[in-house]
Amino acid sequence: MGYQQKLLFISGMIAMGVAIAIGIRKFHSSSAEANLHALTIDLLTMANKAQQYYQKPSILDGGGRSFSSISADDRGLERIMADRQNLNGSFKIIKVEDQCLTLEATGTLDFDGDGQNLTVRALVYPDSVHTMVISY
């Protein structure tokens, strides 16, 4: 092989290595974003069920215009969701107040390597929901 052919071969191998590294990074980023969206959708589903519970009269096993009867344990989660955990992550009730319910979802993977899994929190009010990313 001539000098130019060797140089071209080495340049091609470096370009392939860079392309593979970029592809792996892109895939990792996409999977983190997909998990974030899935957890957010799960939290919004729980928030919707919590708002329905809030609106339902207490005589019909609802909250009677209050979140305070939802306990911050597995029994409270059962009122607004069937499972405490799914493929996207695990869920828990952080805080219960009369007019606000705080839900938290923790993903299954640690995407940024800081030792903390992806965590999303939702503040559920009778007429709105606010979500925020706690850890990415």
Secondary structure as the mmCIF struct_conf table of DSSP 4:
data_model
#
loop_
_struct_conf.conf_type_id
_struct_conf.id
_struct_conf.beg_label_comp_id
_struct_conf.beg_label_asym_id
_struct_conf.beg_label_seq_id
_struct_conf.end_label_comp_id
_struct_conf.end_label_asym_id
_struct_conf.end_label_seq_id
HELX_RH_AL_P HELX_RH_AL_P1 TYR A 3 GLN A 55
BEND BEND1 LYS A 56 LYS A 56
HELX_RH_3T_P HELX_RH_3T_P1 SER A 58 LEU A 60
TURN_TY1_P TURN_TY1_P1 ASP A 61 ASP A 61
BEND BEND2 GLY A 62 GLY A 62
BEND BEND3 GLY A 64 ARG A 65
BEND BEND4 PHE A 67 PHE A 67
TURN_TY1_P TURN_TY1_P2 SER A 68 SER A 69
BEND BEND5 ILE A 70 ILE A 70
BEND BEND6 ALA A 72 ASP A 73
HELX_RH_AL_P HELX_RH_AL_P2 ASP A 74 ILE A 80
BEND BEND7 ALA A 82 ALA A 82
BEND BEND8 ARG A 84 ARG A 84
STRN STRN1 GLN A 85 GLN A 85
BEND BEND9 LEU A 87 ASN A 88
STRN STRN2 GLY A 89 VAL A 96
BEND BEND10 ASP A 98 GLN A 99
STRN STRN3 LEU A 101 GLY A 107
BEND BEND11 THR A 108 THR A 108
BEND BEND12 PHE A 111 GLY A 115
STRN STRN4 THR A 119 VAL A 124
BEND BEND13 PRO A 126 ASP A 127
STRN STRN5 VAL A 129 SER A 135
#
